[in-house]
Amino acid sequence: MPAVAARAVQAGRSYIQFGIAPKTEARARIDFARPFPSVSQPPAVVLSPFWEGRRSEVGHAETIAFVREDHFEVVSNNAASDYFVSWIAVGGERQVNRLQSGDMVMHWEQPPKLEAHERVLLNLVRFAEPPNLQLTPVWHTGVGHAETIIELGTSHAVIASNNVAQTYRPMFLATGTIAGRVPRNEFAVGDVLVRTGVRRDLRSALKDIDLSVPPERSLGENAEFAEPPVVVVTPFWEGRTGVGHAETINRISTTHVQTASGNAGSDYGVSWIAMGPRRR
């Protein structure tokens, strides 16, 4: 799968942007499809390493160095001609870290992380059920550990890693159904389809993850990706601690994503979000 040019879709006064960008140097600038409005809070960015067709993991957790209105910069020792970064960005004009489109609501924040296990609050938004959660380290240089979900509720999450510092603030993006609506895992924003899920009980290093959702949580007929979507994944080790490997995407199709890492177990899972053009 080649790189995917950055794409933007408007949701009210906010924007969702996504793409798959090549990374051939330790530090790489990734441009948005269009600049986000200048606000005191920059847009949220979450991402995953994507080592095309390798069937193995990268050695480093991809890290956001900084985010601006028109681009962001990532840093790690991951770099190759067949290496990419799969990313999603969300932001807008309003100075609140919240986006709503129909039944879907997104909330993002950069909480301080002063402990290996850190409780973060999601209570600025009322979700119908525990949302999908994506995490990305934000630091001036590459970090040593992937951020991991170990507990998730409707109003809080517990995240874990050995990334800890007074100035360390990982980025999270929570996506779900707003309280009072029928819970879904699939949403439409303009001509873009958004799907979320958690694949549990992953017991092998190489993982084939089905991107479909239960029929009762789907938009119904014609709710299909017109092309392979952009996917971001986050480790989810329930009740445990931070994982030792960066979950790495190796392949994406319209129906599946393949990831690889040394993370595996009956209590290990992957939280995923996929975005791409909807088939008409």
C-alpha positions as CSV (number, residue, x, y, z in Angstrom):
1,M,0.0,0.0,0.0
2,P,1.6,3.3,-1.0
3,A,1.6,6.5,1.0
4,V,-1.9,8.2,1.2
5,A,-2.0,11.9,0.6
6,A,-3.3,13.9,3.5
7,R,-7.1,14.4,3.4
8,A,-9.4,16.8,5.3
9,V,-13.1,16.6,6.1
10,Q,-15.1,19.3,7.8
11,A,-17.3,18.5,10.8
12,G,-19.1,21.7,11.8
13,R,-16.4,24.3,12.7
14,S,-13.8,21.5,13.2
15,Y,-11.7,19.4,10.9
16,I,-10.6,15.8,10.8
17,Q,-7.5,15.1,8.7
18,F,-5.7,11.9,8.1
19,G,-3.0,10.3,5.9
20,I,-0.1,7.9,5.6
21,A,3.3,9.7,5.1
22,P,6.7,8.2,4.2
23,K,9.5,8.6,6.8
24,T,13.0,8.1,5.6
25,E,14.8,10.2,8.2
26,A,14.8,10.1,12.0
27,R,13.0,13.4,12.1
28,A,10.2,14.1,9.5
29,R,7.8,16.9,8.9
30,I,4.3,15.9,7.9
31,D,2.0,18.5,6.4
32,F,-1.7,18.7,6.8
33,A,-4.0,18.9,3.8
34,R,-5.1,22.3,5.0
35,P,-4.0,24.4,7.9
36,F,-6.1,24.2,11.1
37,P,-7.4,27.5,12.4
38,S,-5.0,29.2,14.7
39,V,-6.1,28.6,18.3
40,S,-4.4,28.5,21.6
41,Q,-4.6,24.7,21.5
42,P,-3.0,23.0,18.4
43,P,-4.9,20.1,16.9
44,A,-4.6,16.6,18.3
45,V,-2.5,14.1,16.4
46,V,-2.4,10.3,17.0
47,L,-0.4,7.9,14.9
48,S,1.0,4.5,14.3
49,P,4.2,3.1,12.7
50,F,3.6,1.4,9.4
51,W,6.3,-0.9,8.0
52,E,4.9,-2.0,4.8
53,G,4.8,-5.8,4.2
54,R,7.5,-6.6,6.7
55,R,5.5,-8.9,9.1
56,S,7.6,-7.6,12.0
57,E,7.7,-4.6,14.4
58,V,9.8,-1.5,14.4
59,G,12.3,-1.0,17.3
60,H,11.0,2.4,18.5
61,A,7.8,4.1,19.6
62,E,7.0,6.8,17.1
63,T,6.9,10.1,18.9
64,I,5.3,13.5,18.1
65,A,8.0,16.3,18.6
66,F,5.5,19.2,18.1
67,V,2.3,20.2,16.3
68,R,1.6,23.4,14.5
69,E,-1.5,24.7,12.6
70,D,-0.1,23.4,9.2
71,H,2.1,20.5,10.1
72,F,3.6,18.3,12.8
73,E,7.0,16.7,13.3
74,V,7.7,13.1,14.3
75,V,10.9,11.7,15.7
76,S,12.3,8.1,16.2
77,N,15.0,6.0,14.8
78,N,12.5,4.3,12.5
79,A,13.3,5.3,9.0
80,A,13.3,3.3,5.7
81,S,12.1,3.5,2.1
82,D,9.2,1.2,3.0
83,Y,8.5,2.8,6.3
84,F,5.5,5.1,6.9
85,V,3.5,6.9,9.6
86,S,-0.2,6.4,9.6
87,W,-1.8,9.5,11.3
88,I,-5.1,11.2,12.3
89,A,-5.5,14.8,13.4
90,V,-8.5,16.6,14.9
91,G,-9.0,20.3,15.7
92,G,-11.0,23.4,15.0
93,E,-11.9,27.0,15.6
94,R,-13.5,26.6,19.0
95,Q,-11.1,26.6,21.9
96,V,-12.5,23.4,23.3
97,N,-11.0,19.9,22.8
98,R,-14.2,18.5,21.5
99,L,-15.8,17.6,18.1
100,Q,-19.3,16.4,17.5
101,S,-20.7,15.1,14.2
102,G,-24.1,13.5,14.4
103,D,-23.9,10.7,17.1
104,M,-20.1,10.7,17.1
105,V,-18.2,12.7,19.6
106,M,-14.4,13.1,19.9
107,H,-12.5,14.4,22.9
108,W,-8.7,15.0,22.9
109,E,-6.2,16.2,25.5
110,Q,-2.6,16.2,26.6
111,P,-2.6,15.3,30.3
112,P,0.6,15.4,32.3
113,K,2.1,11.9,33.0
114,L,4.0,11.9,36.3
115,E,3.6,8.2,37.2
116,A,4.1,5.0,35.3
117,H,0.4,4.3,35.7
118,E,-1.6,7.5,35.2
119,R,-5.3,8.0,35.5
120,V,-6.7,10.5,32.9
121,L,-10.2,12.0,32.9
122,L,-12.6,11.8,30.0
123,N,-15.4,13.7,31.7
124,L,-15.4,16.8,29.5
125,V,-17.6,14.6,27.3
126,R,-20.4,12.3,28.3
127,F,-20.1,9.1,26.3
128,A,-22.8,6.4,25.9
129,E,-20.2,3.7,26.7
130,P,-16.4,3.5,27.0
131,P,-15.0,5.2,23.9
132,N,-12.3,4.1,21.6
133,L,-9.0,5.5,22.8
134,Q,-5.8,6.2,20.9
135,L,-2.5,7.3,22.5
136,T,0.7,8.8,21.2
137,P,3.8,10.0,23.0
138,V,4.6,13.7,22.7
139,W,8.3,14.5,23.5
140,H,11.1,16.6,22.0
141,T,12.9,13.4,21.1
142,G,12.0,9.7,20.7
143,V,10.6,8.0,23.8
144,G,11.6,4.5,24.9
145,H,8.1,3.0,25.4
146,A,4.7,2.8,23.7
147,E,1.8,4.2,25.7
148,T,-0.7,1.4,26.7
149,I,-4.3,1.4,27.8
150,I,-4.8,-0.7,30.9
151,E,-8.3,0.4,32.0
152,L,-11.1,2.2,30.2
153,G,-14.4,3.6,31.4
154,T,-16.9,6.2,30.2
155,S,-15.3,9.0,32.2
156,H,-11.7,7.9,32.8
157,A,-8.8,5.8,31.5
158,V,-5.7,4.5,33.1
159,I,-2.6,4.5,30.8
160,A,0.8,3.0,31.4
161,S,4.4,3.3,30.3
162,N,7.8,4.1,31.7
163,N,7.6,7.5,29.9
164,V,7.4,9.8,32.9
165,A,8.6,13.5,33.3
166,Q,7.4,16.8,34.7
167,T,7.0,18.1,31.1
168,Y,5.9,14.8,29.4
169,R,2.4,15.0,28.1
170,P,1.1,12.2,25.8
171,M,-1.8,12.9,23.4
172,F,-5.0,11.0,23.6
173,L,-8.0,10.9,21.3
174,A,-11.3,9.4,22.6
175,T,-13.9,8.6,20.0
176,G,-17.4,7.3,20.7
177,T,-21.2,7.8,20.8
178,I,-22.5,10.7,22.7
179,A,-24.6,9.9,25.8
180,G,-28.3,9.5,25.1
181,R,-27.8,8.0,21.6
182,V,-27.7,4.4,20.5
183,P,-24.1,3.2,20.8
184,R,-22.3,2.7,17.5
185,N,-18.8,1.8,16.2
186,E,-19.3,3.4,12.8
187,F,-20.0,7.0,11.8
188,A,-20.1,9.1,8.7
189,V,-18.6,12.6,8.4
190,G,-19.3,13.9,4.9
191,D,-18.0,11.3,2.5
192,V,-15.6,9.9,5.2
193,L,-16.3,6.7,7.1
194,V,-15.1,6.4,10.7
195,R,-14.9,3.0,12.4
196,T,-13.6,2.0,15.8
197,G,-13.1,-1.2,17.7
198,V,-11.0,-3.3,20.1
199,R,-9.6,-6.7,19.0
200,R,-9.0,-8.8,22.1
201,D,-7.3,-12.1,22.9
202,L,-4.3,-11.6,20.6
203,R,-1.9,-14.4,21.3
204,S,0.6,-14.2,18.4
205,A,3.2,-11.8,17.3
206,L,1.5,-11.4,13.9
207,K,-2.1,-10.2,14.2
208,D,-4.8,-10.1,11.6
209,I,-7.5,-7.6,12.8
210,D,-10.9,-7.5,11.2
211,L,-12.0,-3.9,10.6
212,S,-15.7,-4.8,10.4
213,V,-18.2,-3.9,13.2
214,P,-21.3,-5.6,14.5
215,P,-24.3,-5.0,12.2
216,E,-26.3,-3.4,15.0
217,R,-23.5,-0.8,15.4
218,S,-23.1,-0.1,11.7
219,L,-24.6,2.5,9.4
220,G,-26.0,-0.4,7.4
221,E,-26.0,-0.9,3.6
222,N,-23.1,0.7,1.6
223,A,-21.1,1.3,4.8
224,E,-17.9,0.2,3.2
225,F,-14.5,1.8,2.6
226,A,-13.9,2.7,-1.0
227,E,-10.2,2.2,-0.6
228,P,-7.9,1.0,2.2
229,P,-8.4,3.4,5.1
230,V,-5.9,5.1,7.4
231,V,-5.6,3.1,10.6
232,V,-4.2,4.0,14.0
233,V,-3.7,1.3,16.7
234,T,-3.0,1.5,20.4
235,P,-1.9,-1.4,22.7
236,F,-4.6,-2.5,25.3
237,W,-3.2,-4.7,28.1
238,E,-6.2,-4.9,30.5
239,G,-5.3,-4.6,34.1
240,R,-1.5,-5.0,33.5
241,T,1.2,-2.4,32.7
242,G,3.0,-0.8,29.8
243,V,3.9,-3.1,26.9
244,G,7.5,-3.6,25.7
245,H,6.9,-3.3,22.0
246,A,5.5,-0.8,19.5
247,E,2.5,-2.3,17.8
248,T,3.4,-1.9,14.1
249,I,1.0,-2.0,11.1
250,N,2.3,-4.1,8.2
251,R,-0.7,-4.2,5.8
252,I,-4.0,-2.4,5.4
253,S,-6.9,-3.5,3.2
254,T,-10.5,-2.3,3.0
255,T,-11.5,-5.0,5.5
256,H,-8.4,-5.9,7.6
257,V,-5.3,-4.5,9.1
258,Q,-2.3,-6.7,10.0
259,T,-0.1,-5.6,12.9
260,A,3.1,-7.1,14.4
261,S,4.8,-6.9,17.8
262,G,6.0,-9.0,20.7
263,N,2.9,-8.1,22.6
264,A,0.6,-11.1,22.9
265,G,-1.7,-12.8,25.4
266,S,-5.2,-13.8,26.3
267,D,-5.6,-10.4,28.1
268,Y,-3.8,-8.4,25.4
269,G,-5.7,-6.4,22.7
270,V,-5.5,-3.6,20.2
271,S,-7.7,-0.5,20.2
272,W,-8.1,0.6,16.5
273,I,-9.7,3.5,14.6
274,A,-10.0,3.5,10.8
275,M,-10.9,6.5,8.5
276,G,-11.3,6.6,4.8
277,P,-13.6,7.5,1.9
278,R,-17.0,5.8,2.0
279,R,-18.1,3.7,-0.9
280,R,-21.1,5.2,-2.8
